[in-house]
Amino acid sequence: MKQDLQTQLVRELVIESLEGLDSFDSFLLAVEKGGYSDELLNNAFRVIHTIKGSSGCLGLASIEHLAHAGENLMAQVRDGKTSVSGELTSVLFRYSDALRAMLRELEEFGEVRSHSDQGLIESLQAAQVNADALEDSAFGFFEPVEVLPVPRVPQDEPPIRTEAVTPQAKESSPASKAASESVIRVDIGQIDKVMNLVGELVLARNQIVQFSNQYSDPALGNAVQRVNLITTELQENVMKTRMQPIESVWSKFPRIVRDLCHELGKDALLQMEGQEVELDRTIIEAIKDPLTHIVRNAVDHGIESAEKRALSGKPAQGTIRLRAYHEGGQVNIEISDDGKGIDPDRLLRKAVQRGLISPEQSQRMSEREIKNLIFLPGFSTADAVTNVSGRGVGMDVVKTNIEKIGGSVEIQSQRGLGTVFRLKIPLTLAIIPALLVTSGGDRYAIPQASLLELVRIEGDQVAQAVEFIHSTPVFRLRGKLLPLVDLNQELELGGEREPGAPIFLVVLQAEGKHFGLMVDAVNDTEEIVVKPLGRELSGLPVYAGATIMGDGHVALILDVLGIARRAGILTDNEHSDSRVTKESTTADETAETASLLLVEVERMRFAIPLSNIARLEEIPAKHVENTPEGRAVRYRGQIMPLIGVASALGLDTNLRDNRPDPFQVVVCREGDRNFGLVIDTIEDIVHTELHARTESGQPGIEANYILQDRVTSLMDVEQLIRQTRTTARKAA
Amino acid sequence: MMQLCTFRIGADLYGIDVLSVQEVVREQEVTRVPLAPAGIHGLMNLRGSIVSTIDMRQRMRLQPFAKGEPHSNVIVQAGNGIAGLMVDQIGEVLSPDEDRFETPPASLRREVRELITGVAKLDGDLLLVLDPKRVVLENVADR
């Protein structure tokens, strides 16, 4: 019994002391910034004093000794007898770390193993003004609580409580005193137990609601309704208890940034916005390391040295900004810096150098794809992998860890200006709204967070609705091409679909890309309790967990990202291009095969190779703006020039003034820019052999073919774009 | 003396430490897990917990249980893992004498030998003692 009490008291001591040391550090950081409040100062002294007192009472001699060594100095600082200088704060930081190290040992091993750093103690004593004068005058400031060197038997009343009645307590502001009285400490395990029980209650509630729908008894209906409401509220409130403000993760960062800056000879200011944003405890745990890594990276690789910054006209002090906010049912966390940004060329070179991509691939990558190279395993562009952030952790681990909890990471960067990391993470993992679907005879749950919309294609449209590009089924959803994934196929569920039967598409998004998941039937949405899969199954990337449905059956929860990856939706453009070349080389020698978009312009038929096409868009006329180089539109943060195919090809454009609104635009990519080809109507997508080729002298046209019984001109998109830009420049 | 919960897998008699056995349940509704490693039959709902069921016949390289074929589930706990073992008939709880135990004969099939800790010679039968940890925690995808 006594042993248990001792263990518990020691645990409490460690927790409270570590927290206290965090606020001690806050004081030192404030000093370094040039200003600190009396409250911070008094608090800092109190922290050391408390550690000394409580460790003494619990017989922890070495901690008490070390705390005592710094207490005198802190008393002097508090009384204004010693002024805080840069040197002093350095010593005090070391002091804080030394205490922390001892507390950690205590936590891990149950005892303190290392000896006090004698050099540190001497530094502390040297910093004191006058050791002799101190003993007399300072005595009155100390607490009447005496600390005996002999280890004591712990008293029934934890000694820490006696602090509350000392004069020190009067100095704390009324607000903080009231706050500490209305807050209690609860063991995390206890909260988790309650959370589990609430989860079970939610399941049972779902079952009751389902069964009661079969009966029309009003009394039963009322009771079930009440249980329903109460359970929902209970669930919300219990989840709230597990929510912690993100500040609990961020609070360590100022110190980390400061230490790193000192180590690397840089200067950076850490700004925080949105510290009060709350996340479930499990998520906080999961993002701690990734966030720390990104912040360290920002100082290490992002912020330049003061000299370099001066050369670029930047202020000597860099800024790192942490920002958290709610958006769309998720929490967004942004870590931005005004450092040197990501250099895409350098990235490409390193990637090719390390054999991660081929030189050809490096030519064709979009900006976004280049930046995502950072997430490849084993990638670090630091010329010397510093001890600081490259400890074999790596950005790939960051990405994996964030994705494991159902979140995503995005990078935005501009060379010379800075970088922004944007993390999107779900609010909680335990209970999520999900869409239930049936496929292959089994039911599956799809997290609503990834769900965009549902599409049902009826009988007569079925035959034409699904088109094929490289044997990948696609569906044209409001003019945009949506790749399709057949769930029955991906999970190898077997079962043929009846031709003509309605098709159900669940439109999902993964890493910003949309795709449609074909299922047999769509059921309803439900709140489900997420249960992790056992070890044997957790390795399967297509499942995010399992749940128990209202009727007691187990249903698997699909991992949208895992399915997208498995189906090949997330491969980069160059892979699909290589497939094109492979197929065309193995095709019949006498005829070329191509995948083409057929369009009408001025009543003439044109074909545009699908490999050139990024998207099909409809743009309202009012969004089209005039620039000196021609017409353009704002598209995805860029200015996209619009090329009127008709005028570019010198066609008779008597319809120009009656152009249909909205503009039908085929978005093509050249290098890292988008160009919009304006056409009249989109006719079809074909995957076909090209016959009867006749050369064309027309610039912008590669050749003429007969397709679907019409003369079709195959556009040379690159030439068309180049030609238009040259004309524009000439005109200007 | 160890108490063993015994059961048949195919024609062979197996036993597992009673202390690792949480319970024995009848046939349950099992949800299949597409793409799961071989041997994982599916998932079942055990009073709110989701438990993987392992087709022990398949694990021992025998003819797997057909749909609807009668069987029992031995719910085994080992380490942090819990799993349901699909077996044929459940036998009695036995406590064979120490002197009955022998080292596993070399003639045993590999998939059997890697899961058992010992063999007990009973009258007219050979009792193969399973290691609960290995059965539950090992990746059954040893195709």
Interface residues (C-beta under 8 A of the other chain):
Chain A: E200 L203 G440 D442 L491 E492 L493 K531 L533 G534 R535 E536 L537 L540 V542 Y543 A546 I548 G552 H553 V554 A555 L556
Chain B: E29 V30 T31 R32 V33 P34 L35 A36 P37 I40 G42 L43 M44 N45 G48 S49 I50 V51 S52 G81 I82 A83 L137 N139 V140
